[in-house]
Amino acid sequence: MFLLVAMGQPVFGLPAEQSSSQEKEQTPSRPPADTQKEDSLQSHRVLGNVPVIKRFTVTWEPGPVVSFKNGKFEAQMYGRVYWDYAVIKNSDRIIDINSSTFRAVRIGFAGRVGNFVFFKFEFDFAEKTQDLYVEWRGWADIKLGYYRFANPMERASGLAVLPFMERAALYGAFNLGRKWGISLAKTDELGMFEIGFGKGKGDNSKFSSPSNTIAARVNRAIPIEDGYVHLAGSITAQEIQENNQEFIFSAQPFQRQAPVLINTGEIASKTIFFGLEGGVFKGPFSLVSEVGFQKTTLTSPLPGQANPTFWGWHITATYFLTGEKNGYLPKYGIYARPEGIKSVWKGGTGAVQVAVRYDYIDLVDSGIFGGIQGTFIAGVNWWLDNHIKLIFDFSRSKITQAFLVPANGPDGANNVNTFGFRIQIDM
């Protein structure tokens, strides 16, 4: 929702110049006379005959922001509500879902203490804790807590700014997400190297058991006319912490409310993920592709059975029909809010974006028949302003060789159509 950086850089999504100008507007000008007396009273305002200390200010950007006058503390409260409606049907007429749910109901607090320490605490009443961390920013960025570290582009980006209601299938299937851990990142204006260590169950917990994790990612943005070329790579290694526990790899046909239809069952004790990313963000157009390979170590292989490698990829194209510029943060290599939205509340049309994607995941290898799923997705996003978005998504998934899920029938095949609608509000 906003980007926190060190002093002199944008805070809560506002450029430093804008923040400074707002502070100047809030501070009345003083004549040069009696300067010493004025300085002794500058932290007071008079209520009748009683001086009242005023050491902080409260603004709205768009949530409430509390700032201490000495500049040593600043905090913002924010919230998100995502309401989803979905229709899900399959070719065998076994699946017939018509329902609504809250995808997210979040409240969070983020800010800084001094010039170098930043924090974020976010809680989701629809699911569970999202982000909970503190960060020191100096010669490098050192972060500690529960959060996403060294994840590929779409998994590292917030759901609010993505082109579809849900992420590509490979992120859930391969358990890429938040963990308790610590990470170190070195950044410049066009890229970042990050390495992190974590343990415990991730936020994709229905897909895996608790594990120890080490992950690293490097990304680089190459400036072009009216945009950037994005390049990145990542690696994540995970190992089960507990005895008699195993990794599960599975995925749904796009919609969050859909059942899992490809599934390997519990099979592995160790995994290594390799990811590559590439994309172009140029004005109203973007084209992004990510591919990931998951090498697994089987817990109980059959005689002569090799360890399987599963993989997935997607290619996504978007275009703003109303001319806005696609959002992209080159320093972190992630999606951001579009630029130049003309709010409908101020007589504008908002921003209308069309998006298409092909999403593929393969969980079949070395005698493991978890299933293959290919999904075509088409969507329309209408940003009414910077913080309210309506999303309309249609998807069609073709599933083969998924013999472990009864809903696919004895042939392990299925075709699933979904329609989804989201009202997204984040302030």
C-alpha positions, -999 to 999 in steps of 0.1 A, spaced: 0 0 0 29 23 7 66 22 7 87 30 39 122 41 33 149 61 52 147 98 60 148 120 29 130 93 8 93 87 2 74 79 34 39 63 33 38 68 -5 45 106 -3 77 121 -19 99 138 6 93 172 -11 55 167 -7 59 157 30 80 187 36 56 211 20 27 197 40 47 202 72 55 238 62 19 245 55 9 232 90 36 254 107 26 291 109 53 316 98 69 336 127 84 371 126 121 373 133 115 394 164 115 376 198 129 345 183 142 331 216 108 335 233 91 320 203 115 290 204 107 283 240 70 282 233 69 265 199 59 231 214 28 247 231 -5 260 221 -27 281 244 -61 268 255 -75 297 275 -47 306 299 -33 271 301 -5 261 278 -10 226 262 20 206 249 16 197 212 43 173 204 28 155 175 5 160 145 -21 138 129 -27 137 92 -47 115 68 -27 99 39 -53 82 34 -53 64 68 -44 83 100 -7 92 104 8 102 137 41 121 136 61 135 164 73 171 160 109 161 167 108 137 137 118 107 157 86 87 153 59 82 127 32 56 124 3 50 101 -28 28 105 -43 12 74 -69 -14 65 -80 -37 37 -112 -54 28 -115 -78 -2 -149 -93 -8 -151 -121 -34 -179 -138 -53 -172 -169 -74 -189 -193 -97 -170 -226 -102 -182 -255 -124 -165 -286 -139 -171 -307 -169 -183 -337 -149 -208 -316 -130 -194 -328 -97 -183 -293 -88 -210 -266 -87 -199 -237 -64 -217 -204 -62 -206 -185 -31 -190 -154 -16 -164 -149 10 -140 -123 25 -106 -129 10 -91 -104 34 -101 -83 63 -69 -66 75 -58 -39 98 -22 -28 101 2 -4 116 35 7 100 60 34 106 95 43 118 114 50 150 142 75 144 158 74 110 168 38 107 143 15 124 110 6 107 82 -17 116 50 -33 103 23 -52 121 -6 -65 100 -34 -88 111 -60 -105 89 -93 -115 105 -103 -135 74 -72 -157 75 -44 -150 100 -14 -128 108 1 -114 76 32 -93 83 49 -88 116 84 -75 115 110 -48 124 137 -36 101 169 -17 104 180 3 73 216 15 71 245 1 50 221 -28 44 184 -36 52 181 -62 80 147 -75 87 134 -98 115 99 -113 120 72 -130 100 71 -119 63 80 -129 27 117 -129 19 136 -136 -13 104 -146 -31 98 -143 -69 82 -112 -83 45 -120 -81 48 -137 -47 68 -108 -33 42 -83 -46 11 -73 -26 -22 -89 -38 -37 -54 -41 -16 -44 -71 -15 -77 -90 -34 -80 -123 -56 -109 -112 -75 -119 -81 -50 -147 -73 -14 -154 -80 0 -181 -104 -4 -217 -93 33 -224 -88 35 -202 -57 9 -221 -37 20 -255 -50 57 -250 -41 50 -233 -7 66 -200 -14 54 -174 11 59 -159 45 80 -175 72 94 -166 106 130 -155 98 157 -129 93 170 -115 61 196 -91 48 192 -70 16 215 -47 -3 197 -23 -26 203 5 -50 178 24 -72 176 -3 -98 179 -36 -80 184 -57 -49 202 -87 -36 184 -104 -6 192 -135 14 171 -149 43 168 -177 68 136 -189 83 117 -218 100 82 -229 108 50 -233 88 45 -209 59 14 -189 51 6 -216 25 3 -240 54 -24 -262 39 2 -272 13 32 -281 35 46 -290 69 69 -268 91 103 -265 76 137 -248 78 143 -224 49 171 -206 32 163 -183 3 180 -158 -20 169 -135 -48 186 -109 -71 167 -85 -93 177 -58 -117 158 -32 -136 171 -18 -169 156 16 -178 140 20 -212 119 48 -226 88 52 -204 95 21 -184 118 -8 -174 130 -42 -184 128 -66 -154 152 -95 -148 155 -116 -117 164 -151 -103 158 -168 -70 165 -200 -51 147 -214 -20 158 -246 -1 135 -261 25 138 -291 48 112 -307 71 117 -299 108 98 -328 123 99 -365 120 70 -383 103 61 -351 84 63 -346 46 58 -320 20 26 -319 -1 25 -302 -35 -10 -292 -47 -29 -264 -65 -64 -251 -72 -79 -241 -105 -72 -203 -100 -101 -193 -78 -94 -194 -40 -128 -209 -34 -122 -238 -58 -112 -273 -44 -77 -286 -48 -77 -308 -80 -40 -316 -85 -22 -331 -55 9 -353 -50 1 -363 -14 28 -364 12 60 -374 -5 91 -353 3 113 -342 31 135 -317 12 129 -293 -17 150 -268 -37 132 -242 -58 149 -224 -87 131 -194 -103 137 -171 -132 118 -139 -140 116 -115 -170 93 -87 -180 88 -54 -197 69 -25 -182 64 3 -207 38 29 -203 3 13 -202 17 -21 -213 33 -49 -194 45 -84 -203 58 -106 -175 68 -143 -173 81 -164 -144 92 -200 -144 100 -222 -114 115 -257 -109 110 -276 -77 135 -304 -70 123 -328 -43 138 -355 -22 114 -383 -16 110 -396 19 103 -432 10 113 -438 -27 106 -471 -44 135 -492 -55 151 -475 -85 128 -444 -82 145 -411 -89 137 -379 -71 111 -359 -91 113 -324 -104 81 -305 -107 77 -272 -125 54 -244 -134 53 -211 -153 31 -183 -165 31 -155 -190 9 -124 -183 1 -94 -205 -17 -62 -193 -28 -30 -209 -45 2 -195 -72 12 -220 -74 46 -203 -37 53 -207 -23 50 -172 12 38 -166 18 3 -152 32 4 -116 66 -11 -110 92 -6 -83 126 -11 -99 145 -12 -65 125 -43 -53 115 -58 -86 78 -60 -78 44 -47 -90 31 -13 -77 0 8 -81 -6 23 -116 3 59 -121 -20 87 -132 -54 74 -121 -82 100 -126 -105 94 -96 -142 88 -105 -150 108 -73 -134 139 -90 -150 135 -124 -125 111 -139 -131 77 -155 -108 58 -132 -83 34 -147 -94 4 -168 -69 -24 -173 -73 -56 -193 -52 -87 -186 -46 -121 -200 -25 -150 -187 -16 -186 -194 -7 -204 -162 8 -240 -162 19 -263 -135 32 -299 -138 33 -322 -108 40 -354 -127 75 -369 -127 94 -401 -117 62 -421 -110 45 -393 -91 11 -385 -107 0 -353 -89 -15 -339 -121 -9 -313 -148 -30 -281 -149 -31 -255 -176 -52 -224 -171 -62 -196 -194 -73 -164 -175 -88 -132 -188 -96 -103 -166 -107 -66 -163 -96 -43 -135 -113 -10 -129 -95 13 -104 -121 38 -92 -92 57 -75 -59 47 -60 -75 26 -32 -107 10 -46 -106 -16 -74 -132 -38 -90 -119 -71 -105 -137 -93 -130 -118 -126 -138 -127 -156 -160 -106 -188 -161 -107 -222 -178 -85 -250 -165 -76 -283 -182 -64 -310 -158 -48 -343 -167 -30 -372 -149 -44 -361 -115 -53 -396 -103 -52 -389 -65 -82 -365 -65 -116 -383 -67 -133 -353 -83 -112 -359 -114 -127 -394 -120 -108 -426 -129 -92 -409 -159 -76 -382 -138 -89 -355 -161 -111 -325 -156 -121 -292 -171 -130 -263 -147 -145 -230 -155 -146 -201 -130 -159 -166 -128 -148 -143 -100 -156 -108 -89 -139 -88 -62 -146 -55 -45 -112 -44 -32 -108 -15 -7 -74 -7 9 -68 25 28 
